[in-house]
Structure formats: structure tokens, C-alpha cells
Amino acid sequence: MRLDDERESNNVEDRRGQSSGGGFGIGGGGLGIGGVVLALVVSYFTGISPSALLGLLSNSGGRTVASTPARHPPADDEMATFVSKVLADTEDTWQVIFRESGREYRDPKLVLFSGATPTACGTGRDAMGPFYCSLDQKVYIDLSFYRELKERFHAPGQFAQAYVIAHEVGHHVQNLLGISNKVHAAQEKAESKTKANALSVRLELQADCFAGIWANHADKMRHIIEPGEIEQALKAASAIGDDRLQEQSKGYVVPDTFTHGSSEQRVRWFKRGIETGNVKECNTFQAGNAL
């Protein structure tokens, strides 16, 4: 990617090496039995594993826990500099898109952490992969995920790494537009876990499409994508499809349990975003059954 002359974001917080600031336990200062029950219920309707939800809920009932003051990444940290420049590019791109539609874009924060960290959604853990917390409007990433993306998922390259950030920023866009709240409300009313999962898939595929929207506009405005790099992101999107992940972990695929979409769906919606550059083309909720 051509980012050498691009600015870095001021919205990156480096928590690597800090204590997570929260513990896990039944009763006391940790997660009570009510939290365990809540995790199981939410898992039923969202398809997220109970262990991951327990991790999120285990931090003082989901309240933010005080931690050491935020610090910026070291200037000589190449990977931190890279993600900071990618975040800055998403900021510049979405500010323009929102302004053109008469809206105001609020930049999210990006938190670098290692192992575990407190969030407004509870304790975030590296095993969960990169994620977005709507309660504090922050994207969280343990940069070791990029090594896993390369070695486990065989999806190397800077643009594949940028796609990961852009997807999570896509969830921030959904939050600002009020889409996330509507989906979560609909999931609570869903008649079955399968229908709740289907809504989650549409939300995730839209975030993929929004990632493509960013790539389209950023490259037109700043020419940051080099030849062959789009294929890197497509390979990453394919590698983390639900069907591919289930096949790797279980040896078989259960479509009703998908929460992010199949490899083919994730590639298709990212391509739609990057080819059209039109936010209106990312309405996965009106796509019918032909996702």
C-alpha cells in the first residue's frame, strides 16, 4: 500500500503490556451467576460462543474499568504506524462520505492491546480477534492477529491487514447510522437462534461492503492501492468465512449457525463496495435470500 506520505491518526491508544484491569469469577468482584445465564442466553440468539461472551461480561458487569492513562504507540513501531495510517485514511474517507450526505462523522478510537483489555463492553480478549465496541465507539485489536491471518488463514499482505481495520470501522459506521441498534433489537425479538444468526450475517456482510466503500474512495482520492493488493483483501475475506472456519475446526459446515457469512458472501459484498463505491449498494437487509 502507498501510505508513506499519509498522515497518522491521533485516535490510536496503545495498551500493549498493560494489565487487563479485570478478573473473572463467580460472585465477589467478578462475574456473577446472572452474568453466566445472560451469556448463555445471548449466545443462543447470536451464535457467539459462550466463552467469548463470558470474557466480555467478566469485567465488572460490562462497565469500563479504570486503567493506566492512554499512550500513543512508539514512533519506531512499524506495525502500529501502519494501522494508525489506515485508521487515518478511514477517517478522511468517511468524513467526506458523511458530509456529502449531510451527516457528521465521529472518528472512532483504535486500541492496541495484548492478551486482554477492559472495554465498555467488558473484557476484550485476543482469542476473540479484532472487534468493535459500540458502547465506547472503539475498535480493539491485538496485532498478533495479523500473524494468525498470515500463518493460519494464509492471507498475507498489507491490504489484507487494512481490510480487517476497515471492516471494524464499518461496524462503527453502522453504529453512527443507527443500523446496529435496529439489528440488535430485531435479534432480541427473533423467534429462533437461526433467524437471529441470519440478522448477524447481514450486519457483518454490510460491514464488509462498507470496507469496500472505503477502499474505493480512498484509492480514488489518494491512490493508495498497488496492483494485486485487492486480491489480498479478497483472500482474507474468503479465509474468514464461516464455512471455511467451520470446516477447519469441525470438519463439516452448519449454515444455520453462520454469524458472519460464507466465504463467497464475504468476498461478494466486499467486491460490491469496492466496485460501486456507493453506500446504498450495501443494503444487505433488502437483498432478499440472495445474499
ZARO-477613 format. One record per residue (C-alpha): residue number from 1; x, y, z. Coordinates in nm, 4 decimals, always signed. Example, Ala and Ser with C-alpha at 12.3 -4.5 7.8 and 13.67 -1.06 7.14 Angstrom:
REM residues 2
+-----+----------+----------+----------+
:  nr :        x :        y :        z :
+-----+----------+----------+----------+
:   1 :  +1.2300 :  -0.4500 :  +0.7800 :
:   2 :  +1.3670 :  -0.1060 :  +0.7140 :
+-----+----------+----------+----------+
This chain:
REM residues 291
+-----+----------+----------+----------+
:  nr :        x :        y :        z :
+-----+----------+----------+----------+
:   1 :  +0.0000 :  +0.0000 :  +0.0000 :
:   2 :  +0.1181 :  +0.3529 :  -0.0759 :
:   3 :  +0.0978 :  +0.5046 :  +0.2706 :
:   4 :  +0.4448 :  +0.6547 :  +0.3139 :
:   5 :  +0.3238 :  +1.0121 :  +0.2691 :
:   6 :  -0.0076 :  +0.9656 :  +0.4515 :
:   7 :  -0.0760 :  +1.1053 :  +0.7973 :
:   8 :  -0.1164 :  +0.9023 :  +1.1156 :
:   9 :  -0.4319 :  +0.9145 :  +1.3228 :
:  10 :  -0.4366 :  +1.0807 :  +1.6628 :
:  11 :  -0.7022 :  +0.8319 :  +1.7718 :
:  12 :  -0.4781 :  +0.5336 :  +1.8444 :
:  13 :  -0.4377 :  +0.4194 :  +2.2042 :
:  14 :  -0.1580 :  +0.1779 :  +2.2917 :
:  15 :  -0.2386 :  -0.0503 :  +2.5857 :
:  16 :  +0.0046 :  -0.3274 :  +2.4992 :
:  17 :  +0.1812 :  -0.4599 :  +2.8037 :
:  18 :  -0.0780 :  -0.3190 :  +3.0432 :
:  19 :  -0.2821 :  -0.5239 :  +3.2870 :
:  20 :  -0.6326 :  -0.6109 :  +3.1697 :
:  21 :  -0.7708 :  -0.4493 :  +3.4841 :
:  22 :  -1.0409 :  -0.7079 :  +3.5425 :
:  23 :  -1.0843 :  -1.0626 :  +3.6616 :
:  24 :  -1.3243 :  -1.3498 :  +3.6120 :
:  25 :  -1.5031 :  -1.5386 :  +3.8823 :
:  26 :  -1.8414 :  -1.6445 :  +4.0148 :
:  27 :  -1.9526 :  -1.3959 :  +4.2760 :
:  28 :  -1.7288 :  -1.1430 :  +4.4519 :
:  29 :  -1.5903 :  -0.8757 :  +4.2222 :
:  30 :  -1.6084 :  -1.0970 :  +3.9133 :
:  31 :  -1.8939 :  -1.2277 :  +3.7021 :
:  32 :  -2.1977 :  -1.3464 :  +3.8975 :
:  33 :  -2.4263 :  -1.6366 :  +3.8141 :
:  34 :  -2.6654 :  -1.3899 :  +3.6495 :
:  35 :  -2.3921 :  -1.2936 :  +3.4094 :
:  36 :  -2.3326 :  -1.6577 :  +3.3228 :
:  37 :  -2.7019 :  -1.7047 :  +3.2465 :
:  38 :  -2.7028 :  -1.3846 :  +3.0390 :
:  39 :  -2.4044 :  -1.5089 :  +2.8390 :
:  40 :  -2.5817 :  -1.8348 :  +2.7622 :
:  41 :  -2.8989 :  -1.6538 :  +2.6522 :
:  42 :  -2.7124 :  -1.4080 :  +2.4308 :
:  43 :  -2.5101 :  -1.6959 :  +2.2866 :
:  44 :  -2.8322 :  -1.8729 :  +2.1900 :
:  45 :  -2.9628 :  -1.5742 :  +1.9953 :
:  46 :  -2.6367 :  -1.4508 :  +1.8393 :
:  47 :  -2.4329 :  -1.7633 :  +1.7758 :
:  48 :  -2.1331 :  -1.6164 :  +1.9615 :
:  49 :  -1.9627 :  -1.8773 :  +2.1771 :
:  50 :  -2.0471 :  -1.8601 :  +2.5497 :
:  51 :  -1.6759 :  -1.8486 :  +2.6373 :
:  52 :  -1.6235 :  -1.5348 :  +2.4301 :
:  53 :  -1.9294 :  -1.3700 :  +2.5828 :
:  54 :  -1.8184 :  -1.4650 :  +2.9317 :
:  55 :  -1.4928 :  -1.2902 :  +2.8553 :
:  56 :  -1.6775 :  -0.9765 :  +2.7522 :
:  57 :  -1.9107 :  -0.9840 :  +3.0518 :
:  58 :  -1.6444 :  -1.0668 :  +3.3082 :
:  59 :  -1.5271 :  -0.7097 :  +3.3539 :
:  60 :  -1.7393 :  -0.5539 :  +3.6316 :
:  61 :  -2.0655 :  -0.6379 :  +3.4599 :
:  62 :  -1.9675 :  -0.4655 :  +3.1376 :
:  63 :  -1.8673 :  -0.1321 :  +3.2950 :
:  64 :  -1.5468 :  +0.0403 :  +3.1995 :
:  65 :  -1.2652 :  -0.0363 :  +3.4419 :
:  66 :  -1.0094 :  +0.2300 :  +3.5185 :
:  67 :  -0.6715 :  +0.1633 :  +3.3630 :
:  68 :  -0.3442 :  +0.3466 :  +3.3219 :
:  69 :  -0.3568 :  +0.6630 :  +3.1092 :
:  70 :  -0.3746 :  +0.6161 :  +2.7335 :
:  71 :  -0.0487 :  +0.6437 :  +2.5454 :
:  72 :  +0.0449 :  +0.6714 :  +2.1799 :
:  73 :  +0.2411 :  +0.3934 :  +2.0089 :
:  74 :  +0.6197 :  +0.4366 :  +1.9786 :
:  75 :  +0.7250 :  +0.6227 :  +1.6656 :
:  76 :  +0.9527 :  +0.3359 :  +1.5587 :
:  77 :  +0.6789 :  +0.0693 :  +1.5773 :
:  78 :  +0.6198 :  -0.0093 :  +1.2090 :
:  79 :  +0.3020 :  -0.2138 :  +1.2525 :
:  80 :  +0.1448 :  +0.0403 :  +1.4877 :
:  81 :  +0.2343 :  +0.3153 :  +1.2414 :
:  82 :  +0.0720 :  +0.1173 :  +0.9616 :
:  83 :  -0.2606 :  +0.0661 :  +1.1417 :
:  84 :  -0.2542 :  +0.4308 :  +1.2515 :
:  85 :  -0.2237 :  +0.5399 :  +0.8881 :
:  86 :  -0.5003 :  +0.3024 :  +0.7800 :
:  87 :  -0.7263 :  +0.4400 :  +1.0548 :
:  88 :  -0.6455 :  +0.7959 :  +0.9456 :
:  89 :  -0.7388 :  +0.7044 :  +0.5900 :
:  90 :  -1.0741 :  +0.5647 :  +0.7022 :
:  91 :  -1.1321 :  +0.8869 :  +0.8964 :
:  92 :  -1.0636 :  +1.1054 :  +0.5942 :
:  93 :  -1.2774 :  +0.8874 :  +0.3689 :
:  94 :  -1.5844 :  +0.8514 :  +0.5899 :
:  95 :  -1.5780 :  +1.2186 :  +0.6895 :
:  96 :  -1.6201 :  +1.3070 :  +0.3218 :
:  97 :  -1.8907 :  +1.0451 :  +0.2623 :
:  98 :  -2.0894 :  +1.1547 :  +0.5670 :
:  99 :  -2.0509 :  +1.5240 :  +0.4855 :
: 100 :  -2.1793 :  +1.4677 :  +0.1323 :
: 101 :  -2.4927 :  +1.3079 :  +0.2782 :
: 102 :  -2.5482 :  +1.5887 :  +0.5293 :
: 103 :  -2.4245 :  +1.3938 :  +0.8299 :
: 104 :  -2.1364 :  +1.4334 :  +1.0723 :
: 105 :  -1.8839 :  +1.1535 :  +1.1107 :
: 106 :  -1.7345 :  +1.0982 :  +1.4551 :
: 107 :  -1.3968 :  +0.9264 :  +1.4456 :
: 108 :  -1.3673 :  +0.6025 :  +1.6411 :
: 109 :  -1.0690 :  +0.5221 :  +1.8619 :
: 110 :  -0.8448 :  +0.2267 :  +1.7850 :
: 111 :  -0.6983 :  +0.0424 :  +2.0829 :
: 112 :  -0.3902 :  -0.1773 :  +2.0524 :
: 113 :  -0.3757 :  -0.4379 :  +2.3273 :
: 114 :  -0.2060 :  -0.7638 :  +2.4101 :
: 115 :  -0.3838 :  -1.0571 :  +2.5719 :
: 116 :  -0.6803 :  -0.8808 :  +2.7303 :
: 117 :  -0.8037 :  -0.5287 :  +2.7967 :
: 118 :  -1.1008 :  -0.3573 :  +2.9654 :
: 119 :  -1.3665 :  -0.2116 :  +2.7354 :
: 120 :  -1.7074 :  -0.0548 :  +2.7850 :
: 121 :  -1.8437 :  -0.3912 :  +2.6661 :
: 122 :  -1.6414 :  -0.5894 :  +2.9207 :
: 123 :  -1.3031 :  -0.7564 :  +2.8975 :
: 124 :  -1.1830 :  -0.7966 :  +2.5412 :
: 125 :  -0.9503 :  -1.0897 :  +2.4706 :
: 126 :  -0.7120 :  -1.1703 :  +2.1898 :
: 127 :  -0.8889 :  -1.5029 :  +2.1262 :
: 128 :  -1.1905 :  -1.3051 :  +2.0034 :
: 129 :  -0.9946 :  -1.1448 :  +1.7210 :
: 130 :  -1.0409 :  -0.7759 :  +1.6297 :
: 131 :  -1.3755 :  -0.6330 :  +1.7401 :
: 132 :  -1.5731 :  -0.3120 :  +1.7753 :
: 133 :  -1.7457 :  -0.1995 :  +2.0947 :
: 134 :  -2.0379 :  +0.0316 :  +2.0238 :
: 135 :  -2.0622 :  +0.1453 :  +2.3871 :
: 136 :  -1.7268 :  +0.3260 :  +2.3777 :
: 137 :  -1.7010 :  +0.3552 :  +1.9963 :
: 138 :  -1.3612 :  +0.1890 :  +1.9882 :
: 139 :  -1.2009 :  -0.0725 :  +1.7653 :
: 140 :  -0.9842 :  -0.3226 :  +1.9530 :
: 141 :  -0.7059 :  -0.5295 :  +1.8006 :
: 142 :  -0.4228 :  -0.7456 :  +1.9272 :
: 143 :  -0.1705 :  -0.7125 :  +1.6449 :
: 144 :  -0.0747 :  -1.0788 :  +1.6847 :
: 145 :  -0.3935 :  -1.1433 :  +1.4858 :
: 146 :  -0.2058 :  -1.0360 :  +1.1737 :
: 147 :  +0.0398 :  -1.3177 :  +1.2256 :
: 148 :  -0.2542 :  -1.5572 :  +1.2528 :
: 149 :  -0.4071 :  -1.4052 :  +0.9390 :
: 150 :  -0.0857 :  -1.4828 :  +0.7521 :
: 151 :  +0.0057 :  -1.8209 :  +0.9001 :
: 152 :  -0.3298 :  -1.9828 :  +0.9824 :
: 153 :  -0.5513 :  -1.8238 :  +0.7196 :
: 154 :  -0.2830 :  -1.7849 :  +0.4508 :
: 155 :  -0.3895 :  -1.4267 :  +0.3820 :
: 156 :  -0.0746 :  -1.2114 :  +0.3993 :
: 157 :  -0.0236 :  -0.8575 :  +0.2765 :
: 158 :  -0.0828 :  -0.5024 :  +0.3913 :
: 159 :  -0.4153 :  -0.4619 :  +0.2163 :
: 160 :  -0.5469 :  -0.7774 :  +0.3846 :
: 161 :  -0.4451 :  -0.6200 :  +0.7149 :
: 162 :  -0.6082 :  -0.2906 :  +0.6199 :
: 163 :  -0.9297 :  -0.4741 :  +0.5297 :
: 164 :  -0.9524 :  -0.6005 :  +0.8887 :
: 165 :  -0.9406 :  -0.2442 :  +1.0251 :
: 166 :  -1.1817 :  -0.1183 :  +0.7591 :
: 167 :  -1.4333 :  -0.3930 :  +0.8435 :
: 168 :  -1.4366 :  -0.2963 :  +1.2121 :
: 169 :  -1.4673 :  +0.0716 :  +1.1180 :
: 170 :  -1.7614 :  -0.0433 :  +0.9052 :
: 171 :  -1.9306 :  -0.1507 :  +1.2285 :
: 172 :  -1.8659 :  +0.1990 :  +1.3658 :
: 173 :  -2.0379 :  +0.3442 :  +1.0587 :
: 174 :  -2.3341 :  +0.1139 :  +1.1238 :
: 175 :  -2.3437 :  +0.2356 :  +1.4823 :
: 176 :  -2.3453 :  +0.6022 :  +1.3776 :
: 177 :  -2.6226 :  +0.5368 :  +1.1246 :
: 178 :  -2.8371 :  +0.3585 :  +1.3836 :
: 179 :  -2.8266 :  +0.0286 :  +1.1950 :
: 180 :  -2.6632 :  -0.1704 :  +1.4744 :
: 181 :  -2.9283 :  -0.0803 :  +1.7322 :
: 182 :  -3.2096 :  -0.1782 :  +1.4958 :
: 183 :  -3.0483 :  -0.5147 :  +1.4240 :
: 184 :  -2.9848 :  -0.5915 :  +1.7891 :
: 185 :  -3.3448 :  -0.5014 :  +1.8739 :
: 186 :  -3.4678 :  -0.7316 :  +1.5983 :
: 187 :  -3.2446 :  -1.0103 :  +1.7258 :
: 188 :  -3.3985 :  -0.9832 :  +2.0704 :
: 189 :  -3.7416 :  -1.0385 :  +1.9130 :
: 190 :  -3.6284 :  -1.3157 :  +1.6805 :
: 191 :  -3.8281 :  -1.6358 :  +1.7017 :
: 192 :  -3.5233 :  -1.8599 :  +1.6818 :
: 193 :  -3.1494 :  -1.8658 :  +1.7018 :
: 194 :  -3.1351 :  -1.9318 :  +1.3278 :
: 195 :  -3.3212 :  -1.6082 :  +1.2490 :
: 196 :  -3.1052 :  -1.4120 :  +1.4938 :
: 197 :  -2.7947 :  -1.5543 :  +1.3285 :
: 198 :  -2.9262 :  -1.4545 :  +0.9851 :
: 199 :  -2.9517 :  -1.0928 :  +1.1021 :
: 200 :  -2.5963 :  -1.1087 :  +1.2317 :
: 201 :  -2.4791 :  -1.2330 :  +0.8910 :
: 202 :  -2.6435 :  -0.9361 :  +0.7165 :
: 203 :  -2.4813 :  -0.6953 :  +0.9624 :
: 204 :  -2.1367 :  -0.8464 :  +0.9056 :
: 205 :  -2.1709 :  -0.8563 :  +0.5281 :
: 206 :  -2.2688 :  -0.4915 :  +0.5285 :
: 207 :  -1.9529 :  -0.4119 :  +0.7259 :
: 208 :  -1.7586 :  -0.5967 :  +0.4558 :
: 209 :  -1.9321 :  -0.3852 :  +0.1922 :
: 210 :  -1.8508 :  -0.0687 :  +0.3869 :
: 211 :  -1.4863 :  -0.1792 :  +0.3950 :
: 212 :  -1.5037 :  -0.1943 :  +0.0178 :
: 213 :  -1.6605 :  +0.1527 :  +0.0072 :
: 214 :  -1.3601 :  +0.2867 :  +0.1996 :
: 215 :  -1.1155 :  +0.1183 :  -0.0377 :
: 216 :  -1.2949 :  +0.2588 :  -0.3429 :
: 217 :  -1.2981 :  +0.6190 :  -0.2231 :
: 218 :  -0.9539 :  +0.6118 :  -0.0623 :
: 219 :  -0.7906 :  +0.4852 :  -0.3787 :
: 220 :  -0.9716 :  +0.7382 :  -0.5974 :
: 221 :  -0.8689 :  +1.0253 :  -0.3708 :
: 222 :  -0.5188 :  +0.9168 :  -0.2678 :
: 223 :  -0.4173 :  +0.6237 :  -0.4937 :
: 224 :  -0.3088 :  +0.4044 :  -0.2021 :
: 225 :  -0.3732 :  +0.0593 :  -0.3523 :
: 226 :  -0.0971 :  -0.1061 :  -0.5524 :
: 227 :  -0.1553 :  -0.3626 :  -0.8298 :
: 228 :  -0.2606 :  -0.7017 :  -0.6974 :
: 229 :  -0.3472 :  -0.5801 :  -0.3488 :
: 230 :  -0.7232 :  -0.6011 :  -0.3870 :
: 231 :  -0.6797 :  -0.9770 :  -0.4234 :
: 232 :  -0.5131 :  -0.9774 :  -0.0797 :
: 233 :  -0.8266 :  -0.8411 :  +0.0832 :
: 234 :  -1.0489 :  -1.0774 :  -0.1141 :
: 235 :  -0.8358 :  -1.3676 :  +0.0037 :
: 236 :  -0.8655 :  -1.2502 :  +0.3633 :
: 237 :  -1.2443 :  -1.2136 :  +0.3332 :
: 238 :  -1.2642 :  -1.5650 :  +0.1903 :
: 239 :  -1.0352 :  -1.7127 :  +0.4549 :
: 240 :  -1.2522 :  -1.5977 :  +0.7454 :
: 241 :  -1.5893 :  -1.7024 :  +0.6058 :
: 242 :  -1.7990 :  -1.9092 :  +0.8455 :
: 243 :  -1.7968 :  -2.2127 :  +0.6179 :
: 244 :  -1.4189 :  -2.2102 :  +0.5880 :
: 245 :  -1.3719 :  -2.1688 :  +0.9633 :
: 246 :  -1.6219 :  -2.4432 :  +1.0491 :
: 247 :  -1.4642 :  -2.6796 :  +0.8013 :
: 248 :  -1.1247 :  -2.6192 :  +0.9604 :
: 249 :  -1.2417 :  -2.6555 :  +1.3198 :
: 250 :  -1.5193 :  -2.9177 :  +1.2929 :
: 251 :  -1.4704 :  -3.0864 :  +0.9597 :
: 252 :  -1.8247 :  -3.0001 :  +0.8500 :
: 253 :  -2.0417 :  -2.6931 :  +0.7871 :
: 254 :  -2.3698 :  -2.5882 :  +0.9563 :
: 255 :  -2.5120 :  -2.2887 :  +0.7637 :
: 256 :  -2.7825 :  -2.2147 :  +1.0232 :
: 257 :  -2.5102 :  -2.1283 :  +1.2738 :
: 258 :  -2.3336 :  -1.8767 :  +1.0483 :
: 259 :  -2.2921 :  -1.5334 :  +1.2101 :
: 260 :  -2.0584 :  -1.3610 :  +0.9603 :
: 261 :  -2.1426 :  -1.5157 :  +0.6242 :
: 262 :  -1.9825 :  -1.7693 :  +0.3936 :
: 263 :  -1.6527 :  -1.7094 :  +0.2162 :
: 264 :  -1.8358 :  -1.6481 :  -0.1104 :
: 265 :  -2.0742 :  -1.3989 :  +0.0512 :
: 266 :  -1.7992 :  -1.2049 :  +0.2255 :
: 267 :  -1.5995 :  -1.1745 :  -0.0966 :
: 268 :  -1.9064 :  -1.0742 :  -0.2972 :
: 269 :  -2.0144 :  -0.7954 :  -0.0632 :
: 270 :  -1.6641 :  -0.6566 :  -0.0244 :
: 271 :  -1.6354 :  -0.6531 :  -0.4034 :
: 272 :  -1.9700 :  -0.4764 :  -0.4333 :
: 273 :  -1.8448 :  -0.1987 :  -0.2085 :
: 274 :  -1.5112 :  -0.1579 :  -0.3799 :
: 275 :  -1.6597 :  -0.1739 :  -0.7310 :
: 276 :  -1.9528 :  +0.0648 :  -0.6765 :
: 277 :  -1.8311 :  +0.2997 :  -0.4046 :
: 278 :  -2.1985 :  +0.3581 :  -0.3298 :
: 279 :  -2.3224 :  +0.3188 :  +0.0270 :
: 280 :  -2.6749 :  +0.2489 :  -0.0995 :
: 281 :  -2.5421 :  -0.0656 :  -0.2691 :
: 282 :  -2.4544 :  -0.2077 :  +0.0735 :
: 283 :  -2.8105 :  -0.2614 :  +0.1950 :
: 284 :  -2.7803 :  -0.6290 :  +0.2836 :
: 285 :  -3.1128 :  -0.6104 :  +0.4665 :
: 286 :  -3.3046 :  -0.5664 :  +0.1407 :
: 287 :  -3.1100 :  -0.8252 :  -0.0533 :
: 288 :  -3.3690 :  -1.0972 :  -0.0044 :
: 289 :  -3.2467 :  -1.4539 :  +0.0208 :
: 290 :  -2.9839 :  -1.3998 :  -0.2476 :
: 291 :  -2.7133 :  -1.2736 :  -0.0145 :
+-----+----------+----------+----------+
